[in-house]
Amino acid sequence: MEHVREVKDASELYVGNRVNHRIRTFAPEGEVLAEWTGFDAPSDLVFGRGVIYVAAADGVSGWTSRRTSTSHHSTARSAS
């Protein structure tokens, strides 16, 4: 079940799946181009300059299209 979708340059569709803890990239024809696993319930994707930012249950991280981390993992917690 998909939970987040983002289109990049009309050539790639990024689909985040919180249940399966993954992000898949699809071609316009529906072919799976890549699959990234290990995310804790990805809920949002934002494209920056050469970086894809992923918001997940365990924080926000930045990745290149090759799944290379560009930033330290960070978590936001509310004050109790």
C-alpha positions as CSV (number, residue, x, y, z in Angstrom):
1,M,0.0,0.0,0.0
2,E,1.5,3.3,-1.0
3,H,1.5,6.2,1.4
4,V,3.5,9.0,-0.4
5,R,4.1,9.7,-4.1
6,E,6.3,12.3,-5.7
7,V,7.2,12.8,-9.4
8,K,10.7,13.9,-10.4
9,D,11.2,15.4,-13.8
10,A,8.2,13.5,-15.3
11,S,10.6,10.6,-15.7
12,E,10.5,8.9,-12.3
13,L,7.8,8.3,-9.8
14,Y,8.9,7.8,-6.2
15,V,6.5,5.8,-4.0
16,G,6.9,5.5,-0.2
17,N,5.4,2.5,1.6
18,R,5.1,2.8,5.4
19,V,4.0,-0.8,6.0
20,N,6.9,-2.3,4.0
21,H,9.4,0.4,5.1
22,R,10.6,1.1,1.5
23,I,10.7,3.6,-1.3
24,R,10.4,2.4,-4.9
25,T,11.2,4.4,-8.1
26,F,9.1,3.7,-11.2
27,A,9.5,4.6,-14.9
28,P,6.5,6.2,-16.6
29,E,5.6,2.8,-18.1
30,G,5.4,1.2,-14.6
31,E,8.8,-0.6,-14.5
32,V,10.5,-0.7,-11.1
33,L,13.8,1.2,-11.4
34,A,15.0,1.0,-7.8
35,E,13.9,-0.1,-4.4
36,W,15.3,1.4,-1.1
37,T,14.6,-0.4,2.1
38,G,15.2,0.2,5.8
39,F,13.2,3.3,6.3
40,D,11.0,3.5,9.4
41,A,7.6,4.2,7.8
42,P,8.5,6.9,5.2
43,S,5.8,9.5,5.1
44,D,7.1,12.3,2.9
45,L,9.7,12.9,0.1
46,V,11.1,16.3,-1.0
47,F,13.6,16.9,-3.8
48,G,16.4,19.3,-3.3
49,R,19.5,20.1,-5.4
50,G,20.6,16.5,-6.1
51,V,19.2,15.3,-2.8
52,I,16.1,13.5,-1.8
53,Y,14.9,14.2,1.7
54,V,12.9,11.5,3.4
55,A,10.7,12.1,6.4
56,A,10.1,8.9,8.3
57,A,8.9,7.9,11.8
58,D,12.5,7.9,13.0
59,G,13.4,11.4,11.6
60,V,14.5,13.1,8.4
61,S,17.4,12.1,6.2
62,G,18.9,13.2,2.9
63,W,19.9,10.8,0.1
64,T,21.4,11.0,-3.4
65,S,19.7,9.0,-6.1
66,R,22.3,6.3,-5.5
67,R,21.0,5.9,-1.9
68,T,24.1,7.6,-0.4
69,S,23.5,9.5,2.8
70,T,24.1,13.3,2.5
71,S,23.1,14.3,6.0
72,H,23.1,13.0,9.5
73,H,20.0,11.3,10.7
74,S,18.0,13.6,12.8
75,T,14.8,13.2,14.9
76,A,12.4,15.8,16.1
77,R,10.8,15.2,19.5
78,S,8.3,17.3,21.2
79,A,8.9,18.5,24.7
80,S,6.8,16.7,27.3
